[in-house]
Amino acid sequence: MEMIHSDNAPAALGPYSQAMRVGSLVYTSG
């Protein structure tokens, strides 16, 4: 599992990451 973060995207409003990569899948918030 890998946390994905970009300074070019809006900040998350809660205590979670912008996206997570699990194998070949990417789960995004928002």
Buried (B, 14 or more C-beta within 10 A) or exposed (E): EEEEEEEEEEEEEEEEBBBBEEEEEEEEEE
